[in-house]
Amino acid sequence: MTVAKNIKILLVEDAKTMRKIEMNILKSIGYENILEANDGAEAVDILNNTDGINLVISDWNMPNMDGYELLVAIRQNEQYKEVPFIMATAQADRKQAQKAEGAGCNGFIPKPFAADELKKMIAVVFGDERSDTESADAAGPQKTASGKAKLRVAHIQITDHLILGVLKSWIEQGEIEPKHYELETQCMAGWNPVEQALEKGDVDAAFVLAPIAMDLFHFGTPIKMVLLAHRNGSIFVRNKQGDYQEPYGDFFKQKSVLIPHKMSVHHMLTHMFFNPINIKPSLDKDADVDINLEVVAPINMTPFMQENDEVGGFVVAEPMGSKSIAADVSEKLFLSSEIWQNHPCCVVTVRNDFSEPNSEAVQEFVEHLVKAGKFVAEDGAMAAFAAVRFLDPDKKLDLKVKVLKQVLTDPLGITTDNLYPVKADLDQMQRYMHDNMGVGNLIDMDSFVDTQYADCACSDFDPVSHSADLLNTEEQIMSLLSRSN
């Protein structure tokens, strides 16, 4: 069957701009019969007074009645307990997904999501397409005609993944000819497709946020982390709209700050920045929350902020922040290295079903990435040209070499010459998020991080000079806030 385009959809989302984005996504895939609710309580009123609602799509974090409470209320009401329910939420970790499914959620789609993701989820909910768990097994690792291992690597369009772009360019130009693998890069629209492809085995490896990789590992995805993709490299920019004056921290109170994913270093950086000055940011909409965090795709952050002066700023991987500054939409608040020096962020993960039979290919791949990282660090100006070609091949992001050069040569910006995966740094990340933010689950770093490849490729790495040091003192935070004025 095909899902009828005239079905009546109830969209429940408290953030007006986010609701507008989701309305536009629904309309772009052909759905026009849409009712809107600001929270779960309003959604219940609409359900009680409206016949023929065919589908509920709800956010999780909302005031008055959240999405989980709405789901429970719907499943307990005889009148509409069979109405399909999709949770579209920033609560993107597996623990929350399992909780929603246990309460009767038909589909779970993490924010930020694209039109094709929502279209597929609606089809799954109505039985028009198999879910990922029901789909046929992925082909798994493959060999090429030459006998080399085909290495399929997922990434997104951020400078954090540039070493992969440099390596791809070298291979295409014949400067490097791998002996054991043939590289196939897959640029994806966001973190959700990367996560799903890695979990299902649609790719063999991925450049992915460390907390996402840890979450996948905790819930049984057979992967190992083999290398850092970079250190540092993120930025917090504030909205130029509004009156920015002392006390500067108050500028962000009762506003939103945008982050790219719940399971991200950007979520952690936001908490690390505001916590020392007693300002509470959270994805939850509790009464004691000072800043509402919203999960938005990096490419949408600048336009989202432009049309909404209630957005105080956003934390994101480069070059999106510098691009926003160049467009005169925002001001730089801080670079991530200024509060957490040498921090990890994105990591290179490889599925076990690829690495176990292809250890020579993984070793060679890691060595090539380390070489590419040193090139980016030594010649950021040249790397900027490769960055534009790799990150914006269709010229949809309108990236400029000048902006990329500035990002890659900033002494406080991204570093790619120190890619050894120090377990203590990654453990510091997971424990901060788990203990201070209540996010994620603790994993055994010795089981998750496989250093055998980096031991050979990064033999000159000095862990002491590249240790990840927290610098988020109250004095440092106040200095950064005042500097931005």
Stockholm file with secondary structure:
# STOCKHOLM 1.0

chainA/1-485         MTVAKNIKILLVEDAKTMRKIEMNILKSIGYENILEANDGAEAVDILNNTDGINLVISDWNMPNMDGYELLVAIRQNEQYKEVPFIMATAQADRKQAQKAEGAGCNGFIPKPFAADELKKMIAVVFGDERSDTESADAAGPQKTASGKAKLRVAHIQITDHLILGVLKSWIEQGEIEPKHYELETQCMAGWNPVEQALEKGDVDAAFVLAPIAMDLFHFGTPIKMVLLAHRNGSIFVRNKQGDYQEPYGDFFKQKSVLIPHKMSVHHMLTHMFFNPINIKPSLDKDADVDINLEVVAPINMTPFMQENDEVGGFVVAEPMGSKSIAADVSEKLFLSSEIWQNHPCCVVTVRNDFSEPNSEAVQEFVEHLVKAGKFVAEDGAMAAFAAVRFLDPDKKLDLKVKVLKQVLTDPLGITTDNLYPVKADLDQMQRYMHDNMGVGNLIDMDSFVDTQYADCACSDFDPVSHSADLLNTEEQIMSLLSRSN
#=GR chainA/1-485 SS CCCCTTCEEEEECSCHHHHHHHHHHHHHTTCCCEEEESSHHHHHHHHHHCSCEEEEEECSCCSSSCHHHHHHHHHTCTTTTTSCEEEEESCCSHHHHHHHHHTTCSEEEESSCCHHHHHHHHHHHTTSSCCTTTSCCCCCSEECTTSCEEEEEEECSSGGGHHHHHHHHHHHTTSCCCSSEEEEEEECSSHHHHHHHHHHTSSSEEEEEHHHHHHHHHTTCCEEEEEESCBCCEEEEEESSSCCCSSGGGGGTTSEEEESCSSSHHHHHHHHHHGGGTCCEESSCCTTCSEEEEECCHHHHHHHHHTCTTEEEEEEETTHHHHHHHTTSEEEEEEGGGTEETCBCEEEEEEHHHHTTCHHHHHHHHHHHHHHHHHHHHCHHHHHHHHHHHHCTTSSSCCCHHHHHHHHHCTTSCBCSCCCCCHHHHHHHHHHHHHHHCCSCCCCHHHHBCCHHHHHHTTTCCTTTTCCEECCCHHHHHHHHHHTC
#=GC SS_cons         CCCCTTCEEEEECSCHHHHHHHHHHHHHTTCCCEEEESSHHHHHHHHHHCSCEEEEEECSCCSSSCHHHHHHHHHTCTTTTTSCEEEEESCCSHHHHHHHHHTTCSEEEESSCCHHHHHHHHHHHTTSSCCTTTSCCCCCSEECTTSCEEEEEEECSSGGGHHHHHHHHHHHTTSCCCSSEEEEEEECSSHHHHHHHHHHTSSSEEEEEHHHHHHHHHTTCCEEEEEESCBCCEEEEEESSSCCCSSGGGGGTTSEEEESCSSSHHHHHHHHHHGGGTCCEESSCCTTCSEEEEECCHHHHHHHHHTCTTEEEEEEETTHHHHHHHTTSEEEEEEGGGTEETCBCEEEEEEHHHHTTCHHHHHHHHHHHHHHHHHHHHCHHHHHHHHHHHHCTTSSSCCCHHHHHHHHHCTTSCBCSCCCCCHHHHHHHHHHHHHHHCCSCCCCHHHHBCCHHHHHHTTTCCTTTTCCEECCCHHHHHHHHHHTC
//
